[in-house]
């Protein structure tokens, strides 16, 4: 597996391969009750943005500390229309 993030399009979901010389793992993204609204093409982006949005809203000190430990920060942004996204 090459280093970085590789997105594999599996039947019924996505598989995100993440790795570097020091860490390696797989993240599986499959259709769920919260992702029914999104296309299969964007399922992984929808699930990750929604997950991190809800995780950040918990304002749990342990979650916040863990995210800081790994240098992860999430900021929700306004959703663009499909037409705006194509233009931009």
GROMACS elastic network, one bead per residue, 0.5 to 0.9 nm:
[ bonds ]
;  ai    aj funct       b0    kb
    1     4     6  0.89430   500
    1     6     6  0.85593   500
    1    17     6  0.79089   500
    1    18     6  0.87861   500
    1    19     6  0.77909   500
    2     5     6  0.82554   500
    2     6     6  0.79508   500
    2    17     6  0.89609   500
    2    18     6  0.87943   500
    2    19     6  0.74198   500
    2    20     6  0.81030   500
    3     6     6  0.83331   500
    3    17     6  0.88518   500
    3    18     6  0.70987   500
    3    21     6  0.74022   500
    3    24     6  0.86649   500
    4    17     6  0.78721   500
    4    18     6  0.56894   500
    4    19     6  0.54053   500
    4    20     6  0.62516   500
    5    16     6  0.65520   500
    5    17     6  0.55608   500
    5    19     6  0.67459   500
    6    15     6  0.81658   500
    6    16     6  0.56853   500
    6    17     6  0.50518   500
    6    18     6  0.66061   500
    6    19     6  0.89006   500
    7    14     6  0.68297   500
    7    15     6  0.58787   500
    7    17     6  0.63929   500
    7    18     6  0.88643   500
    7    44     6  0.88803   500
    8    13     6  0.88282   500
    8    14     6  0.57300   500
    8    15     6  0.50148   500
    8    16     6  0.62187   500
    8    17     6  0.76528   500
    9    12     6  0.83990   500
    9    13     6  0.65833   500
    9    15     6  0.65173   500
    9    16     6  0.88041   500
    9    41     6  0.85450   500
   10    13     6  0.53203   500
   10    14     6  0.52390   500
   10    15     6  0.66574   500
   11    14     6  0.76914   500
   12    29     6  0.89041   500
   12    30     6  0.63197   500
   12    31     6  0.70854   500
   12    40     6  0.79337   500
   13    28     6  0.73999   500
   13    29     6  0.55589   500
   13    31     6  0.64633   500
   13    40     6  0.71176   500
   13    43     6  0.73855   500
   13    44     6  0.79417   500
   14    27     6  0.82974   500
   14    28     6  0.59755   500
   14    29     6  0.50910   500
   14    30     6  0.64752   500
   14    40     6  0.85767   500
   14    41     6  0.89659   500
   14    43     6  0.75765   500
   14    44     6  0.64278   500
   15    26     6  0.66475   500
   15    27     6  0.57592   500
   15    29     6  0.62096   500
   15    30     6  0.86427   500
   15    44     6  0.84554   500
   16    25     6  0.83828   500
   16    26     6  0.56293   500
   16    28     6  0.63305   500
   16    29     6  0.78531   500
   16    44     6  0.84103   500
   17    24     6  0.77403   500
   17    25     6  0.61091   500
   17    27     6  0.65072   500
   17    28     6  0.87610   500
   18    23     6  0.79921   500
   18    24     6  0.56852   500
   18    25     6  0.54125   500
   18    26     6  0.61384   500
   18    27     6  0.77487   500
   19    22     6  0.75991   500
   19    23     6  0.54777   500
   19    25     6  0.63054   500
   19    26     6  0.86106   500
   20    23     6  0.54271   500
   20    24     6  0.63033   500
   21    24     6  0.78893   500
   28    44     6  0.86547   500
   29    32     6  0.88585   500
   29    43     6  0.73355   500
   29    44     6  0.58369   500
   29    47     6  0.72273   500
   29    48     6  0.86068   500
   30    35     6  0.86314   500
   30    43     6  0.76409   500
   30    44     6  0.80234   500
   30    47     6  0.87102   500
   31    34     6  0.80638   500
   31    35     6  0.58961   500
   31    36     6  0.66806   500
   31    40     6  0.81006   500
   31    43     6  0.72931   500
   31    47     6  0.87680   500
   32    35     6  0.52698   500
   32    36     6  0.64004   500
   32    47     6  0.88662   500
   33    36     6  0.59574   500
   33    37     6  0.89979   500
   34    37     6  0.75855   500
   34    47     6  0.77796   500
   34    50     6  0.83042   500
   35    38     6  0.56797   500
   35    39     6  0.84719   500
   35    43     6  0.68502   500
   35    46     6  0.68679   500
   35    47     6  0.64617   500
   35    50     6  0.87871   500
   36    39     6  0.78827   500
   36    43     6  0.88492   500
   38    41     6  0.81565   500
   38    42     6  0.64887   500
   38    43     6  0.59928   500
   38    46     6  0.68452   500
   39    42     6  0.55191   500
   39    43     6  0.60062   500
   39    46     6  0.89670   500
   40    44     6  0.81366   500
   41    44     6  0.78799   500
   41    45     6  0.88986   500
   42    45     6  0.54442   500
   42    46     6  0.61296   500
   42    47     6  0.86112   500
   43    46     6  0.51579   500
   43    47     6  0.60569   500
   43    48     6  0.85764   500
   44    47     6  0.52135   500
   44    48     6  0.61043   500
   44    49     6  0.85104   500
   45    48     6  0.52839   500
   45    49     6  0.60023   500
   45    50     6  0.83627   500
   46    49     6  0.53918   500
   46    50     6  0.60065   500
   46    51     6  0.84034   500
   47    50     6  0.51980   500
   47    51     6  0.58848   500
   47    52     6  0.85234   500
   48    51     6  0.50570   500
   48    52     6  0.60671   500
   48    53     6  0.83603   500
   49    52     6  0.53683   500
   49    53     6  0.59991   500
   49    54     6  0.86540   500
   49    74     6  0.86170   500
   49    76     6  0.80032   500
   50    53     6  0.50538   500
   50    54     6  0.62144   500
   50    55     6  0.84811   500
   51    54     6  0.53055   500
   51    55     6  0.60008   500
   51    56     6  0.85541   500
   52    56     6  0.59122   500
   52    57     6  0.84097   500
   52    73     6  0.90000   500
   52    74     6  0.65355   500
   52    75     6  0.86850   500
   52    76     6  0.86998   500
   53    56     6  0.53313   500
   53    57     6  0.62736   500
   53    58     6  0.89489   500
   53    74     6  0.71196   500
   53    75     6  0.75581   500
   53    76     6  0.63689   500
   54    57     6  0.50712   500
   54    58     6  0.65135   500
   55    58     6  0.54130   500
   55    59     6  0.75724   500
   55    60     6  0.83243   500
   55    63     6  0.77509   500
   56    59     6  0.58056   500
   56    60     6  0.79499   500
   56    63     6  0.80595   500
   56    64     6  0.76450   500
   56    73     6  0.85778   500
   56    74     6  0.69648   500
   56    75     6  0.83665   500
   57    60     6  0.82638   500
   58    61     6  0.88920   500
   58    63     6  0.83484   500
   59    62     6  0.87499   500
   59    63     6  0.74897   500
   59    64     6  0.68741   500
   60    63     6  0.52697   500
   60    64     6  0.60906   500
   60    65     6  0.85543   500
   61    64     6  0.50008   500
   61    65     6  0.59829   500
   61    66     6  0.85042   500
   62    65     6  0.50817   500
   62    66     6  0.60973   500
   62    67     6  0.85720   500
   63    66     6  0.50944   500
   63    67     6  0.61359   500
   63    68     6  0.85619   500
   64    67     6  0.51847   500
   64    68     6  0.61534   500
   64    69     6  0.85512   500
   64    73     6  0.87946   500
   65    68     6  0.50741   500
   65    69     6  0.60366   500
   65    70     6  0.87517   500
   66    70     6  0.64673   500
   66    71     6  0.85846   500
   66    72     6  0.84696   500
   67    70     6  0.52803   500
   67    71     6  0.59842   500
   67    73     6  0.66404   500
   68    72     6  0.58702   500
   68    73     6  0.72404   500
   69    72     6  0.77656   500
   80    83     6  0.79466   500
   80    84     6  0.58603   500
   80    85     6  0.60730   500
   81    84     6  0.51958   500
   81    85     6  0.62711   500
   81    86     6  0.87796   500
   82    85     6  0.50790   500
   82    86     6  0.62976   500
   82    87     6  0.87915   500
   83    86     6  0.52058   500
   83    87     6  0.63990   500
   83    88     6  0.86739   500
   84    87     6  0.51667   500
   84    88     6  0.60826   500
   85    88     6  0.52228   500
